[in-house]
Amino acid sequence: MTFVLCVALSIATLIALNSFKRDVNRSLLNDAQALHGGDIILHSHYPFSDALRRAVSELEVQKRADKTETYEFYTVIRPAGKEETLLVNIKVVDSSYPLYGTVTLRSGRDLQKVLKPGSIVAAPEVITRLSISPGTRLHIGQTALEMVDSVEYESTRPISFFSFGPRVFVSAADLESLHLLGTGSRSEYEILLKVNDPGSVQAIADELGRLAR
């Protein structure tokens, strides 16, 4: 009887430990996805090659992964009609951003519904340091865009101690009009992938890695 009880207790303990391990792994995975924004990240300081872009497009066509593309760089902005300027971090995103995690806005609305062509969403520091309010037009590069909302929290940027400037979100539809990407510009190009089959993440990463090299 004692032996049977010991075996039962051992089995129950193993089940509990496995369940705990599974919950921890799931929590860590979710946190990592929210922090990095994707299962696979393609990152470069130069435009991606045509071969790499074709491979990513093929993944989308085959329904193996969803994609969002971002551009990031620093520039100086200025409110219309004012002399004050501010160095900011521009993050250009498309309508699919973010694949994982959250960007919480002060209005409570979704970033995808707020960030339309001709508008921007700024960090609170931009508003306070330039003394502006929603509706203000800001000169960025060679165009002027309207600030329509502010960011309360961004899961991919929980701590910004090492940032040179507060964040400003710009719609990908306005990227060309900025005229800030080009030869000599210090920019970061990223493609973030959300893989539909978690078991194929490593295989897809290896495949894209070979093309990237």
Backbone bond lengths (Angstrom), bond angles and torsions (degrees), N, CA, C in turn:
res aa  C-N    CA-C-N  psi(-1)  N-CA   C-N-CA  omega(-1)  CA-C   N-CA-C  phi
1 M - - - 1.468 - - 1.520 110.73 -
2 T 1.334 115.20 -44.66 1.460 119.62 178.82 1.520 110.66 -60.80
3 F 1.336 116.77 -41.75 1.470 121.05 179.94 1.531 110.50 -60.81
4 V 1.343 115.69 -43.90 1.468 120.03 -179.99 1.518 110.75 -62.29
5 L 1.338 117.13 -41.86 1.462 121.06 179.03 1.522 111.08 -63.79
6 C 1.337 117.41 -39.39 1.465 121.52 179.30 1.530 111.03 -64.56
7 V 1.331 114.90 -42.98 1.472 119.09 179.11 1.527 109.73 -63.67
8 A 1.332 116.27 -44.46 1.463 120.28 179.75 1.520 111.12 -61.86
9 L 1.342 116.10 -41.88 1.464 120.55 179.06 1.525 110.72 -64.95
10 S 1.332 117.08 -39.98 1.468 121.04 179.23 1.522 111.01 -63.67
11 I 1.327 115.70 -43.88 1.465 119.80 179.34 1.526 110.85 -63.10
12 A 1.350 115.49 -43.96 1.463 119.61 179.54 1.526 110.95 -62.26
13 T 1.349 115.92 -39.20 1.474 120.39 179.72 1.525 110.76 -65.56
14 L 1.340 116.18 -44.25 1.465 120.01 179.36 1.524 111.65 -62.04
15 I 1.333 115.53 -41.84 1.466 119.72 178.66 1.525 110.61 -62.55
16 A 1.343 115.89 -42.75 1.465 119.95 -179.99 1.523 111.33 -65.03
17 L 1.344 116.89 -41.81 1.468 120.87 179.65 1.530 111.32 -66.26
18 N 1.338 115.67 -41.43 1.465 119.30 178.51 1.527 111.16 -64.36
19 S 1.332 115.76 -39.41 1.456 119.88 177.73 1.529 110.78 -64.76
20 F 1.331 116.72 -41.92 1.465 121.75 178.41 1.527 110.33 -63.53
21 K 1.342 115.82 -44.09 1.470 120.43 178.92 1.519 110.86 -61.73
22 R 1.335 116.51 -41.67 1.457 121.03 -179.67 1.522 110.77 -64.29
23 D 1.341 116.69 -41.06 1.461 120.73 179.42 1.529 111.14 -66.41
24 V 1.341 116.40 -40.31 1.468 120.38 178.79 1.521 110.38 -64.55
25 N 1.340 116.08 -45.81 1.468 119.78 179.90 1.527 111.19 -61.63
26 R 1.336 116.25 -40.65 1.457 120.13 179.38 1.528 110.53 -64.81
27 S 1.330 116.33 -41.41 1.460 120.64 179.85 1.526 111.37 -64.65
28 L 1.340 116.10 -43.67 1.461 120.02 179.08 1.520 111.37 -64.47
29 L 1.345 116.13 -39.87 1.457 120.16 178.90 1.520 110.94 -63.72
30 N 1.332 116.69 -45.17 1.463 120.54 179.55 1.525 111.29 -62.33
31 D 1.354 116.15 -41.59 1.464 120.16 179.09 1.527 110.74 -64.28
32 A 1.330 116.63 -41.82 1.463 120.84 -179.75 1.521 110.80 -65.04
33 Q 1.333 116.91 -41.47 1.463 120.68 179.21 1.520 110.87 -63.92
34 A 1.327 116.79 -41.91 1.464 120.12 179.48 1.523 111.31 -67.60
35 L 1.334 117.03 -37.03 1.463 121.17 -177.99 1.519 111.94 -71.53
36 H 1.341 116.25 -40.66 1.471 120.48 -176.27 1.523 112.88 -94.36
37 G 1.322 117.94 -22.55 1.457 120.72 175.62 1.509 115.42 87.73
38 G 1.330 118.61 0.41 1.457 120.18 -179.06 1.512 111.67 -168.26
39 D 1.342 115.98 165.39 1.461 120.79 173.80 1.521 110.27 -78.34
40 I 1.332 116.66 -34.75 1.462 123.07 178.69 1.522 107.76 -132.06
41 I 1.332 116.47 133.81 1.462 121.60 -179.73 1.519 109.00 -119.06
42 L 1.323 117.15 123.46 1.457 122.98 171.40 1.525 106.66 -101.47
43 H 1.319 116.24 119.53 1.475 120.75 -173.02 1.520 109.60 -129.21
44 S 1.324 116.59 135.68 1.458 120.48 -179.36 1.522 109.86 -155.49
45 H 1.338 116.25 156.10 1.461 121.78 171.70 1.524 110.92 -96.89
46 Y 1.318 116.32 7.07 1.457 122.42 178.72 1.524 108.48 -133.84
47 P 1.333 118.81 158.56 1.464 120.61 176.93 1.524 111.13 -57.37
48 F 1.330 116.07 143.93 1.459 120.86 -179.58 1.528 110.48 -69.47
49 S 1.323 115.78 149.32 1.461 120.92 -179.82 1.528 110.64 -69.33
50 D 1.332 115.93 158.09 1.464 120.64 178.04 1.525 111.17 -62.26
51 A 1.324 116.75 -37.52 1.467 120.28 -179.33 1.531 111.18 -63.58
52 L 1.318 115.75 -41.65 1.460 119.46 -179.89 1.528 110.68 -68.30
53 R 1.312 116.83 -39.42 1.459 120.32 178.40 1.532 111.29 -65.31
54 R 1.338 116.46 -39.50 1.468 119.50 177.93 1.521 110.78 -62.84
55 A 1.326 116.64 -39.51 1.465 120.28 179.79 1.526 111.06 -64.90
56 V 1.319 116.92 -40.68 1.461 120.57 178.32 1.528 110.46 -66.16
57 S 1.322 116.50 -42.73 1.466 120.40 178.00 1.522 111.42 -60.90
58 E 1.335 116.49 -37.79 1.459 120.90 178.72 1.529 111.19 -65.23
59 L 1.320 116.99 -36.99 1.463 120.84 176.49 1.529 110.60 -62.13
60 E 1.324 116.31 -39.62 1.466 120.13 178.25 1.527 110.83 -67.11
61 V 1.323 116.86 -44.44 1.469 121.15 -179.20 1.520 110.41 -60.87
62 Q 1.333 116.62 -39.52 1.463 121.79 -179.05 1.531 112.67 -80.86
63 K 1.331 116.77 1.09 1.471 122.70 -179.95 1.529 111.97 62.32
64 R 1.319 116.31 27.28 1.466 119.75 178.73 1.526 111.63 -87.22
65 A 1.324 117.17 -21.12 1.459 120.07 -178.73 1.518 110.42 -158.79
66 D 1.337 115.35 154.25 1.462 122.74 171.60 1.526 107.69 -106.22
67 K 1.322 116.01 151.82 1.457 120.22 -172.47 1.519 111.72 -129.78
68 T 1.339 115.83 146.42 1.450 121.98 164.43 1.526 107.09 -135.98
69 E 1.315 116.19 147.50 1.469 120.55 -175.80 1.520 109.25 -123.76
70 T 1.339 116.57 136.36 1.461 121.18 -179.29 1.521 110.67 -131.27
71 Y 1.322 114.78 157.72 1.463 123.23 173.92 1.521 106.86 -131.37
72 E 1.322 116.66 140.69 1.453 119.61 -176.31 1.527 109.78 -139.38
73 F 1.338 116.12 134.33 1.463 120.92 178.85 1.527 108.75 -163.19
74 Y 1.329 115.50 167.45 1.461 121.62 178.37 1.517 109.69 -104.30
75 T 1.321 115.18 143.82 1.457 120.35 175.43 1.527 108.39 -157.94
76 V 1.319 115.81 172.35 1.462 121.92 179.03 1.522 108.99 -102.23
77 I 1.322 116.41 133.86 1.461 121.05 177.55 1.533 109.73 -115.62
78 R 1.328 115.53 159.55 1.462 121.20 -179.58 1.526 109.68 -146.30
79 P 1.348 117.35 130.66 1.471 119.17 176.45 1.527 110.56 -66.77
80 A 1.306 116.09 143.97 1.462 120.79 178.33 1.525 109.96 -60.71
81 G 1.325 115.84 131.48 1.459 120.99 177.96 1.509 114.74 81.95
82 K 1.339 117.67 5.56 1.465 120.92 179.16 1.523 110.56 -125.30
83 E 1.334 116.11 162.22 1.455 121.67 178.80 1.533 112.14 -97.41
84 E 1.341 117.05 -18.05 1.461 120.35 -177.79 1.530 110.73 -63.53
85 T 1.327 115.61 140.51 1.462 120.71 176.52 1.525 109.32 -128.23
86 L 1.321 116.34 163.05 1.460 121.06 -179.02 1.523 109.42 -150.48
87 L 1.323 116.17 133.01 1.458 121.23 173.78 1.526 108.70 -78.73
88 V 1.331 116.92 125.80 1.463 121.13 -177.07 1.523 110.28 -132.57
89 N 1.309 113.76 163.31 1.457 121.81 173.68 1.522 108.46 -98.76
90 I 1.325 116.40 113.04 1.460 121.23 179.41 1.525 109.23 -88.64
91 K 1.321 116.27 128.81 1.468 121.28 173.82 1.520 107.84 -121.02
92 V 1.321 115.59 111.38 1.460 121.79 179.86 1.524 108.00 -91.93
93 V 1.326 117.18 124.50 1.470 121.26 -176.03 1.516 109.94 -131.17
94 D 1.344 115.77 155.96 1.454 120.77 176.22 1.526 109.83 -97.52
95 S 1.331 116.20 -175.93 1.466 121.06 -174.18 1.524 113.45 -71.69
96 S 1.342 118.11 -9.99 1.466 121.14 179.69 1.528 113.02 -89.64
97 Y 1.317 117.18 -8.71 1.473 121.27 -175.12 1.531 110.29 -81.15
98 P 1.345 119.94 136.64 1.463 127.07 -3.90 1.531 111.27 -93.26
99 L 1.334 116.26 150.95 1.460 121.07 174.58 1.519 110.72 -74.07
100 Y 1.316 116.32 -37.28 1.465 123.31 176.68 1.523 107.99 -129.23
101 G 1.319 115.41 160.30 1.453 119.18 176.60 1.520 111.93 77.76
102 T 1.324 114.76 -169.26 1.462 120.37 -175.16 1.523 110.82 -140.44
103 V 1.327 114.39 151.99 1.459 122.69 166.16 1.523 104.94 -123.05
104 T 1.321 116.51 104.61 1.457 121.68 -176.73 1.526 109.68 -89.66
105 L 1.323 115.64 125.63 1.461 121.43 -179.43 1.524 110.62 -100.87
106 R 1.318 115.65 154.98 1.463 120.38 -179.39 1.527 111.00 -61.18
107 S 1.329 117.16 -34.27 1.465 120.90 -179.16 1.519 112.35 -73.00
108 G 1.347 117.72 -16.91 1.442 121.56 -176.46 1.520 114.14 85.36
109 R 1.331 116.79 -2.05 1.463 120.74 -179.81 1.529 110.82 -83.78
110 D 1.345 116.43 167.95 1.459 122.07 178.42 1.520 109.81 -78.36
111 L 1.334 115.42 141.64 1.459 120.26 179.20 1.525 111.28 -57.54
112 Q 1.348 116.92 -42.15 1.469 120.74 -177.22 1.525 111.81 -61.56
113 K 1.343 117.46 -30.54 1.460 120.77 -179.07 1.527 112.34 -84.81
114 V 1.318 116.55 -21.39 1.467 120.97 -176.77 1.521 111.76 -93.14
115 L 1.343 116.43 -41.45 1.457 120.91 -173.49 1.525 110.24 -81.95
116 K 1.308 115.96 87.50 1.456 123.08 179.77 1.532 109.42 -103.92
117 P 1.343 117.03 163.25 1.470 119.59 175.46 1.527 110.80 -53.45
118 G 1.326 114.95 133.75 1.460 120.46 -179.45 1.514 114.42 92.01
119 S 1.337 117.71 -1.40 1.463 120.84 -177.96 1.523 110.95 -125.68
120 I 1.323 116.04 164.10 1.460 122.26 175.04 1.520 108.91 -137.68
121 V 1.340 114.80 158.88 1.462 122.50 173.07 1.524 106.42 -122.86
122 A 1.319 116.98 127.49 1.467 121.15 -171.11 1.521 112.28 -117.93
123 A 1.329 115.03 156.47 1.462 121.31 173.20 1.529 109.33 -69.72
124 P 1.331 118.62 154.11 1.468 120.79 -179.30 1.536 113.10 -56.89
125 E 1.356 116.82 -31.34 1.469 119.45 -179.59 1.520 112.48 -62.34
126 V 1.335 116.45 -32.01 1.467 120.11 177.93 1.522 109.97 -63.97
127 I 1.324 115.59 -42.56 1.465 120.98 -177.94 1.527 110.82 -66.05
128 T 1.333 116.87 -46.22 1.462 119.95 -176.31 1.533 112.12 -72.33
129 R 1.325 117.37 -39.99 1.465 119.76 -175.77 1.518 112.97 -75.79
130 L 1.328 117.78 -24.69 1.458 120.90 177.73 1.534 112.17 -104.15
131 S 1.334 116.07 -2.24 1.474 121.61 179.26 1.535 111.06 53.70
132 I 1.336 115.13 55.49 1.459 120.42 -178.69 1.521 109.52 -120.33
133 S 1.315 116.55 174.01 1.456 122.70 179.09 1.527 108.53 -142.64
134 P 1.335 117.79 164.65 1.465 119.52 177.73 1.524 111.61 -52.93
135 G 1.308 115.11 136.53 1.449 120.73 -175.86 1.517 112.96 105.69
136 T 1.348 116.68 -17.37 1.464 120.96 178.24 1.522 110.28 -70.26
137 R 1.317 116.39 137.57 1.464 121.16 176.07 1.523 108.62 -94.57
138 L 1.335 114.61 134.79 1.455 121.16 -177.55 1.525 109.63 -117.98
139 H 1.320 116.02 132.77 1.460 121.13 176.29 1.530 108.98 -79.60
140 I 1.320 115.75 118.99 1.465 122.55 178.51 1.522 107.18 -129.59
141 G 1.315 116.38 116.65 1.460 118.96 -176.00 1.511 110.08 62.00
142 Q 1.326 116.01 -125.26 1.461 120.55 -177.70 1.524 113.05 -106.02
143 T 1.316 116.91 23.58 1.460 120.13 178.45 1.520 109.70 -142.13
144 A 1.319 116.39 172.82 1.459 122.70 176.88 1.517 108.26 -126.23
145 L 1.341 116.09 130.69 1.458 121.42 -177.24 1.523 109.60 -125.06
146 E 1.326 115.92 151.82 1.459 121.17 -176.70 1.521 111.71 -90.82
147 M 1.339 116.02 129.33 1.464 120.94 176.03 1.527 108.03 -80.42
148 V 1.346 116.31 118.86 1.465 119.97 -172.46 1.524 113.78 -113.23
149 D 1.341 117.68 -15.63 1.464 119.57 -177.54 1.518 108.63 -164.46
150 S 1.335 116.40 170.44 1.468 120.79 178.95 1.515 110.81 -128.37
151 V 1.337 115.79 156.67 1.462 122.82 -175.92 1.525 110.18 -92.60
152 E 1.316 115.89 127.57 1.460 120.97 175.00 1.531 111.07 -90.71
153 Y 1.335 116.35 -38.35 1.467 120.45 -177.08 1.512 109.42 -156.31
154 E 1.332 115.60 140.86 1.464 122.11 177.75 1.520 108.14 -132.66
155 S 1.335 117.42 115.50 1.466 121.47 -172.79 1.528 112.49 -64.83
156 T 1.335 118.86 -29.30 1.464 120.64 179.52 1.520 112.33 -82.07
157 R 1.332 117.05 -3.24 1.462 121.08 179.75 1.527 109.52 -140.80
158 P 1.359 116.89 60.34 1.460 119.14 -174.73 1.524 113.41 -67.68
159 I 1.340 116.58 -28.99 1.467 121.56 -179.92 1.517 107.82 -131.16
160 S 1.319 117.75 130.93 1.464 120.76 -176.01 1.524 112.25 -121.58
161 F 1.350 116.71 34.84 1.459 119.96 179.80 1.524 111.86 -60.38
162 F 1.339 117.07 -33.34 1.457 120.76 -173.87 1.531 112.26 -100.08
163 S 1.330 116.14 16.17 1.456 120.38 179.53 1.523 109.62 -88.12
164 F 1.329 116.58 140.24 1.453 121.50 178.16 1.528 112.03 -84.94
165 G 1.316 117.26 -13.64 1.456 119.49 -178.81 1.506 111.24 -163.34
166 P 1.345 117.45 154.32 1.470 120.81 179.33 1.521 111.19 -67.13
167 R 1.319 115.62 158.78 1.458 122.37 -174.81 1.532 112.61 -81.50
168 V 1.331 114.60 142.20 1.462 122.22 170.24 1.529 107.30 -132.88
169 F 1.338 116.57 121.70 1.459 121.67 177.16 1.527 109.93 -88.23
170 V 1.338 115.17 133.43 1.459 121.99 178.63 1.528 108.00 -127.10
171 S 1.321 116.65 142.69 1.467 121.32 177.87 1.521 110.21 -70.87
172 A 1.349 115.46 141.74 1.463 120.23 178.47 1.531 111.61 -59.57
173 A 1.323 117.37 -25.01 1.462 120.85 179.05 1.524 112.26 -65.40
174 D 1.340 117.33 -20.89 1.468 121.61 -178.88 1.524 112.99 -99.15
175 L 1.325 117.66 0.23 1.463 120.36 -174.63 1.528 112.06 -58.70
176 E 1.314 117.44 -47.85 1.462 120.60 -175.87 1.526 111.72 -63.31
177 S 1.331 116.96 -36.69 1.462 120.05 -177.73 1.528 112.83 -70.18
178 L 1.343 117.69 -18.95 1.470 120.45 178.33 1.522 111.64 -70.18
179 H 1.342 116.67 -34.76 1.465 122.76 -176.46 1.536 111.01 57.43
180 L 1.325 115.97 41.30 1.466 120.20 -178.98 1.526 112.66 -112.34
181 L 1.325 117.47 -6.86 1.455 121.00 174.39 1.517 108.70 -101.13
182 G 1.328 115.76 133.11 1.457 118.48 179.50 1.508 111.20 166.67
183 T 1.306 116.41 -172.09 1.454 121.72 -178.89 1.516 110.43 -59.84
184 G 1.329 115.87 126.83 1.455 121.09 178.00 1.509 114.52 92.45
185 S 1.330 118.45 -11.14 1.457 120.27 -179.99 1.522 109.97 -80.32
186 R 1.316 116.01 142.00 1.465 122.24 179.01 1.524 107.76 -92.70
187 S 1.323 116.31 91.15 1.456 121.34 -173.76 1.526 110.72 -125.67
188 E 1.327 115.24 155.89 1.456 121.82 176.56 1.517 108.85 -117.08
189 Y 1.326 115.21 127.38 1.459 122.18 179.18 1.528 107.84 -106.82
190 E 1.336 116.64 132.59 1.464 119.85 178.67 1.521 111.31 -137.84
191 I 1.316 114.40 138.89 1.461 122.03 167.24 1.521 106.49 -118.80
192 L 1.314 116.93 122.71 1.464 122.65 179.43 1.520 108.41 -106.89
193 L 1.325 115.84 133.79 1.463 121.16 -178.34 1.525 110.89 -117.67
194 K 1.322 115.38 136.73 1.455 122.69 171.33 1.519 106.85 -109.23
195 V 1.329 116.37 107.35 1.468 122.10 -173.45 1.520 109.47 -82.85
196 N 1.328 116.00 129.42 1.470 120.84 -175.77 1.529 112.84 -73.64
197 D 1.320 117.76 -28.90 1.465 121.82 176.73 1.525 107.99 -111.70
198 P 1.335 119.18 102.59 1.458 121.62 -177.14 1.524 113.55 -53.72
199 G 1.329 116.77 -29.27 1.459 119.79 -178.61 1.517 113.79 -70.86
200 S 1.331 117.57 -13.52 1.459 120.08 -177.75 1.522 113.23 -103.58
201 V 1.322 117.41 6.98 1.470 120.83 -177.18 1.526 111.60 -57.93
202 Q 1.330 117.00 -49.35 1.465 119.87 -176.77 1.525 111.83 -65.09
203 A 1.344 116.66 -40.19 1.463 120.14 180.00 1.526 111.03 -63.67
204 I 1.325 116.84 -42.24 1.465 120.44 178.65 1.523 110.55 -67.37
205 A 1.337 116.66 -41.01 1.464 120.38 178.67 1.527 110.88 -61.39
206 D 1.333 116.80 -41.91 1.465 120.37 178.75 1.529 110.90 -64.58
207 E 1.327 115.70 -41.28 1.470 120.79 -179.95 1.529 110.87 -62.12
208 L 1.337 117.13 -46.83 1.461 120.96 179.91 1.523 111.05 -70.56
209 G 1.332 116.24 -32.40 1.460 119.88 178.70 1.516 112.36 -62.92
210 R 1.322 116.01 -38.67 1.469 119.29 178.34 1.529 111.03 -64.78
211 L 1.312 116.51 -38.76 1.466 119.58 178.46 1.526 111.44 -70.22
212 A 1.325 116.15 -35.94 1.466 120.35 -179.84 1.529 111.06 -65.42
213 R 1.319 116.97 -36.88 1.467 119.17 -179.52 1.512 111.86 -72.72
